[in-house]
Amino acid sequence: MNEYDFTLKFNLDNSLADTDDFIERLYAGGCDDALIGVGNKGYVALNFIRDASSAYEAISSAIHDVKRVVPSATLIEAAPDFVGLTDAAKILGYTQQHMTNLTLENDSKFPIPVYEGAHSVWHLAEILIWLRENQTHSIDDTLLDIAQTNMNINIARSWQKIPPDTQESIKALAV
């Protein structure tokens, strides 16, 4: 068994007006290993530290626990996954400058961002794999397992938004 630290963000329907009751129900429904944040109305973030034999087991059981208590909850994001260089540096215990240097020194080899802009965004798993394979950095297996599982969940969640009749043609464009 390993300890997995991850965050799940959900959109909630408007029927959950009583926040205290909602939090109690989550706690009683198996989410007693989560810190629950309800900052914006209609949204909840749960930061879990869950013991399991794999990240998939930890994350999927957490999603099932939330959905059992609030069947209408819609998963928005599983984190960590989408990261900027500052986020990646913080997760890895590096400086932001070190991460920037890695991208500049290895421009053509560094993973391709999910979003390219003033503040580019990557999948954390792709950075971790690249660091392990190309820079011989020591990457925690548990962190990599979490990042890969979350990346797969977020990609699958996005893929479901594509109408089934156009999925194959869209898939062909992305190759």
C-alpha positions, 0 to 999 in steps of 0.5 A: 500500500502507498499513500496517494495525494491528489485533488478532485474538483467537482461541479455541483448542482444547486440543490446543495445549499447547506454546505455543512450538511454536504461536508458531513455527508461526504465525510460519512460517505468515505471521504474522511481522508480528504480536506474539502474546499467549497470556496465558489458556490456550485464547486467543491475541491477535495484534496485526498491522501488515500492509501491504496495499491495504485493511484488508479485504485485511490483516485477511482475509489475517491470519485466513486465515494463522491458520486455515491454521496452526490450522484449529480456531481460532475468531475471537472479535473483530477490534479495534479495534471495540468501544470505550468513551469512554476507548478512543476518546479514546486511539485518537484522541489526545484526552482522555477528558474531551473525548470525554465533552464531545462526547457531552454536547454532542451527546447526540441526535446522537452515535452510539448505543452498542452497549451502554448502561450505566455504561461504554457501548460503541460501534463505533469506526467509527460514532464516527469517521464522526460525528466526520468528518461532524459535528465536522470532525475529521481522521480517518485514512482507514486507521484508519476503514477498519480500524474499519469492516472490524472492525465488519463482521466482528464483526457478521457473527460475531454474526449467525452465532449466530442460527438461520437460520430466525429471522434474518429475523424477528429482522432485522425487529425491529432496524429 
